[in-house]
Amino acid sequence: MRHVIRKPGPWPSLLLLSAAVFISVTTELTPTGLLLGMSRDLAVSESQLGLLVTGYALMVALFAAPLGTLTARMPRKTLLVASLAAYTASNAVMVVAPNYPVAFGARLLGGITHGLFWAVVTGFAARLVTPDRIGRAVTVVSSGGSMAVLIGLPAGTSLGTAVGWRATFAGLTAVAVALTLLAWWLLPEVPGSTAAVRSRMLDVLRVPNFAPIVAMTAVTMLGTYMMITYTAPLLQRAGISEDGIAPVLLANGLAGTLMLPVAGWVADRRLRTGIVTAVGVLLAGLVLLWLNGTAAWAAVTAVIVFGCGMGLLPILMQAATLLVAPDHTEQASGINASAYNAGVAAGALTGAFALDAWGLAAIPPIGALLVAVGMALYLSGTAPARVQPERT
């Protein structure tokens, strides 16, 4: 039976969850903005430094779904506080990491933490509201991710470029400490889901329309993160200076933030159309980068277009997951987080391979092909009537 927590009101908790998403996404993406400086300081190539993103995402892919199952009976608040404390530890190790192996180990810890966090956070949010408001609740919580792209990533990139990348991770550590304390103090107690425990992971994958959503998530993110991981080198190839990268990332985040009200409205009304449109926007950015990526205007435009797509798609995918599997929120969220980050890991790894084998020019066309395949999997595998929210 699905529990809905009505007291205290959901808004303070949703905003705190959004702040937690902010620190989680900023932690995940920070190396992409500081790739050039980190690779120099740690004495590794840019493709090797990109593996910090791959290793992080691989841990999420491996652990999110199992952790979602293993912890399904546990109180949600305890798990969220524990995950925020682990973010603190991961970022603190990055501050003092003397070499690449230690930094890599810290990122692996962060990835396991991320898997636990995302197995819990959206299900937590869904239980704070009535079923007809899940799309809006997910939008509020997911807005922390857009704020991470809008504020966290460019601010961290600017700080890291000016003072050093370790200062950025020190700031992330301080924010994580504050959020851990606030979560312990302010979040309501939310019980685990007995329905999720009774169901095997394979049974959840057999829920109608769920598997195609998971497949689309993995393949689309694979193509998307080929580009996102190597945004800095791609912009540099187009003539953007290292100091100019942060403003472009700021524009990317702003574009995504402007899409949040649209995502919330679409998630509760035109979910399938919104997913297809968001994937199409990402595809348009990759094609532009493919056809004219050496021109500064085209590279900057493509990054901004990507911001629009990423402001929409993750929210809509998560809403679709909760809609088709409402009795299995923990496992469904964990499986989708695993698929998302399997795509992130594979995208960063494939991008590293393409970069070493064929150069930066190979990344946009391969990414575009994969995003198109993801859209095809979704359209061919889902029934329109089953992936639309019911209006009451």
PEMOUR-V442656 format. One record per residue. N is the residue number from 0. RES is the residue in one letter. PHI is phi in degrees with one decimal (NA if undefined). OMEGA is omega as a letter, one per 20 degrees, with the letter a starting at -180 (* if undefined). Layout:
[[N;RES;PHI;OMEGA] [N;RES;PHI;OMEGA]]
This chain:
[[0;M;NA;a] [1;R;-82.8;r] [2;H;-89.5;r] [3;V;-117.3;a] [4;I;-86.1;a] [5;R;-108.6;a] [6;K;-132.7;i] [7;P;-68.8;a] [8;G;-56.7;a] [9;P;-77.6;a] [10;W;-62.0;r] [11;P;-59.0;r] [12;S;-68.6;r] [13;L;-63.4;r] [14;L;-68.3;r] [15;L;-67.8;r] [16;L;-62.5;r] [17;S;-62.9;r] [18;A;-64.6;r] [19;A;-65.3;r] [20;V;-62.2;r] [21;F;-55.0;a] [22;I;-70.1;a] [23;S;-68.8;a] [24;V;-72.7;r] [25;T;-61.7;r] [26;T;-60.0;a] [27;E;-65.8;a] [28;L;-91.1;a] [29;T;-50.3;r] [30;P;-61.6;a] [31;T;-67.7;r] [32;G;-80.7;a] [33;L;-110.4;a] [34;L;-55.6;a] [35;L;-66.7;a] [36;G;-70.6;r] [37;M;-65.5;a] [38;S;-64.1;r] [39;R;-67.1;a] [40;D;-69.2;a] [41;L;-91.8;r] [42;A;59.7;r] [43;V;-132.4;r] [44;S;-72.9;r] [45;E;-62.4;r] [46;S;-67.7;r] [47;Q;-66.8;r] [48;L;-63.7;r] [49;G;-59.3;r] [50;L;-68.9;r] [51;L;-62.6;r] [52;V;-72.8;a] [53;T;-62.0;a] [54;G;-61.5;r] [55;Y;-59.1;a] [56;A;-66.3;r] [57;L;-63.1;r] [58;M;-62.5;r] [59;V;-63.0;a] [60;A;-60.3;a] [61;L;-77.4;a] [62;F;-108.9;a] [63;A;-60.8;a] [64;A;-65.9;r] [65;P;-60.7;r] [66;L;-65.9;r] [67;G;-60.4;r] [68;T;-75.9;a] [69;L;-66.8;a] [70;T;-103.9;a] [71;A;-61.2;a] [72;R;-80.7;a] [73;M;-77.2;r] [74;P;-59.7;a] [75;R;-65.3;a] [76;K;-62.6;r] [77;T;-58.9;a] [78;L;-67.7;r] [79;L;-64.7;r] [80;V;-63.6;r] [81;A;-63.5;a] [82;S;-67.3;r] [83;L;-67.2;r] [84;A;-63.8;r] [85;A;-70.2;r] [86;Y;-58.1;r] [87;T;-57.8;a] [88;A;-64.8;a] [89;S;-60.9;a] [90;N;-70.2;r] [91;A;-64.5;r] [92;V;-64.7;r] [93;M;-61.2;a] [94;V;-60.3;a] [95;V;-108.4;a] [96;A;-57.4;a] [97;P;-82.1;a] [98;N;-155.6;a] [99;Y;-64.1;r] [100;P;-58.0;r] [101;V;-66.3;r] [102;A;-61.0;r] [103;F;-62.8;r] [104;G;-62.2;r] [105;A;-62.4;r] [106;R;-69.0;r] [107;L;-64.2;r] [108;L;-60.5;r] [109;G;-61.7;r] [110;G;-66.7;r] [111;I;-62.0;r] [112;T;-58.5;a] [113;H;-60.8;r] [114;G;-61.6;r] [115;L;-63.7;a] [116;F;-57.9;a] [117;W;-77.1;r] [118;A;-73.6;a] [119;V;-109.0;a] [120;V;-67.0;a] [121;T;-72.7;r] [122;G;-63.9;r] [123;F;-59.1;a] [124;A;-60.7;a] [125;A;-63.2;a] [126;R;-81.7;r] [127;L;-86.6;a] [128;V;-134.3;r] [129;T;-76.4;a] [130;P;-56.3;a] [131;D;-75.5;r] [132;R;-114.2;a] [133;I;-62.2;a] [134;G;-58.5;r] [135;R;-70.0;r] [136;A;-63.9;r] [137;V;-62.7;r] [138;T;-64.2;r] [139;V;-60.6;a] [140;V;-66.0;a] [141;S;-69.3;r] [142;S;-61.0;r] [143;G;-61.2;r] [144;G;-66.4;r] [145;S;-66.8;r] [146;M;-64.4;r] [147;A;-64.0;r] [148;V;-73.4;a] [149;L;-74.2;a] [150;I;-112.3;a] [151;G;-61.8;a] [152;L;-67.4;r] [153;P;-65.9;r] [154;A;-65.1;r] [155;G;-65.0;r] [156;T;-65.7;r] [157;S;-63.4;r] [158;L;-63.3;a] [159;G;-65.8;r] [160;T;-69.6;a] [161;A;-79.9;a] [162;V;-114.5;a] [163;G;131.3;a] [164;W;-64.8;r] [165;R;-65.0;r] [166;A;-63.5;r] [167;T;-62.6;r] [168;F;-68.9;r] [169;A;-64.4;r] [170;G;-63.1;r] [171;L;-62.4;r] [172;T;-62.4;a] [173;A;-63.3;r] [174;V;-64.5;a] [175;A;-63.7;r] [176;V;-60.5;a] [177;A;-62.1;a] [178;L;-68.1;r] [179;T;-60.7;r] [180;L;-67.1;r] [181;L;-64.7;r] [182;A;-63.2;r] [183;W;-62.8;a] [184;W;-83.5;a] [185;L;-103.4;a] [186;L;-69.7;r] [187;P;-75.6;r] [188;E;-75.3;r] [189;V;-126.8;a] [190;P;-74.1;r] [191;G;-72.1;a] [192;S;-107.4;r] [193;T;-69.4;r] [194;A;-62.8;a] [195;A;-65.2;a] [196;V;-70.4;a] [197;R;-71.1;a] [198;S;-96.9;r] [199;R;-78.1;r] [200;M;-58.0;r] [201;L;-63.3;r] [202;D;-65.0;r] [203;V;-65.7;r] [204;L;-63.3;r] [205;R;-86.1;r] [206;V;-58.1;a] [207;P;-51.8;r] [208;N;75.2;a] [209;F;-74.2;a] [210;A;-60.0;r] [211;P;-62.6;r] [212;I;-65.7;r] [213;V;-63.5;r] [214;A;-63.6;r] [215;M;-61.2;r] [216;T;-57.5;a] [217;A;-63.6;a] [218;V;-72.3;r] [219;T;-65.0;r] [220;M;-68.7;r] [221;L;-58.6;r] [222;G;-67.0;a] [223;T;-66.4;a] [224;Y;-80.4;r] [225;M;-59.9;a] [226;M;-80.0;a] [227;I;-62.4;a] [228;T;-59.8;a] [229;Y;-112.7;r] [230;T;-59.5;a] [231;A;-60.8;r] [232;P;-63.3;r] [233;L;-65.8;r] [234;L;-68.5;r] [235;Q;-62.9;r] [236;R;-60.7;a] [237;A;-86.1;r] [238;G;98.3;r] [239;I;-82.0;a] [240;S;-70.8;r] [241;E;-60.4;r] [242;D;-69.0;a] [243;G;-85.9;a] [244;I;-69.0;a] [245;A;-57.8;r] [246;P;-61.4;r] [247;V;-67.6;r] [248;L;-64.1;r] [249;L;-62.7;r] [250;A;-63.1;r] [251;N;-59.9;a] [252;G;-66.2;r] [253;L;-63.1;r] [254;A;-61.0;r] [255;G;-65.1;r] [256;T;-64.9;r] [257;L;-64.1;r] [258;M;-82.3;a] [259;L;-60.0;r] [260;P;-60.5;r] [261;V;-63.9;a] [262;A;-61.0;r] [263;G;-61.9;r] [264;W;-67.2;a] [265;V;-66.5;a] [266;A;-60.2;a] [267;D;-96.1;a] [268;R;-136.0;a] [269;R;-133.0;a] [270;L;-64.2;a] [271;R;-63.5;r] [272;T;-60.6;r] [273;G;-64.3;r] [274;I;-63.0;a] [275;V;-62.9;r] [276;T;-64.6;a] [277;A;-63.0;r] [278;V;-63.9;r] [279;G;-62.2;r] [280;V;-65.6;r] [281;L;-60.4;r] [282;L;-63.2;r] [283;A;-63.1;r] [284;G;-62.8;r] [285;L;-67.6;r] [286;V;-65.1;r] [287;L;-61.3;r] [288;L;-66.4;r] [289;W;-66.8;a] [290;L;-79.2;a] [291;N;-146.7;a] [292;G;-71.5;r] [293;T;-85.1;r] [294;A;-90.0;a] [295;A;-59.1;a] [296;W;-61.9;a] [297;A;-71.0;a] [298;A;-64.4;r] [299;V;-64.5;r] [300;T;-60.9;a] [301;A;-62.3;r] [302;V;-65.7;r] [303;I;-68.4;r] [304;V;-59.9;r] [305;F;-60.1;r] [306;G;-60.0;r] [307;C;-60.3;a] [308;G;-63.3;a] [309;M;-77.3;r] [310;G;-73.9;a] [311;L;-102.6;a] [312;L;-63.6;a] [313;P;-58.9;r] [314;I;-64.7;a] [315;L;-67.7;r] [316;M;-64.1;r] [317;Q;-67.1;r] [318;A;-62.0;r] [319;A;-63.3;r] [320;T;-60.8;a] [321;L;-68.7;a] [322;L;-70.6;a] [323;V;-81.9;a] [324;A;-131.8;a] [325;P;-68.4;a] [326;D;-92.5;a] [327;H;-136.6;a] [328;T;-62.2;a] [329;E;-65.4;a] [330;Q;-67.1;a] [331;A;-63.2;r] [332;S;-64.7;r] [333;G;-65.0;r] [334;I;-63.9;a] [335;N;-66.9;r] [336;A;-64.5;r] [337;S;-62.5;r] [338;A;-63.8;r] [339;Y;-58.2;a] [340;N;-81.0;r] [341;A;-62.6;r] [342;G;-64.8;r] [343;V;-60.8;a] [344;A;-62.6;a] [345;A;-66.5;r] [346;G;-66.5;r] [347;A;-64.7;r] [348;L;-68.6;r] [349;T;-63.6;r] [350;G;-63.7;r] [351;A;-63.2;r] [352;F;-64.2;a] [353;A;-63.5;r] [354;L;-62.6;a] [355;D;-72.9;a] [356;A;-85.2;a] [357;W;-127.2;a] [358;G;94.1;a] [359;L;-59.6;a] [360;A;-62.4;a] [361;A;-80.2;a] [362;I;-66.6;a] [363;P;-60.8;a] [364;P;-65.8;r] [365;I;-65.6;r] [366;G;-61.0;r] [367;A;-62.2;r] [368;L;-61.2;a] [369;L;-67.1;r] [370;V;-63.2;r] [371;A;-63.9;r] [372;V;-62.9;r] [373;G;-59.6;r] [374;M;-63.1;a] [375;A;-62.8;r] [376;L;-61.2;a] [377;Y;-67.0;a] [378;L;-65.2;a] [379;S;-80.8;a] [380;G;-104.3;a] [381;T;-116.3;r] [382;A;-96.3;a] [383;P;-52.7;a] [384;A;-68.2;a] [385;R;-95.8;r] [386;V;-120.6;r] [387;Q;-116.8;r] [388;P;-64.9;r] [389;E;-83.7;r] [390;R;-91.6;a] [391;T;-121.5;*]]
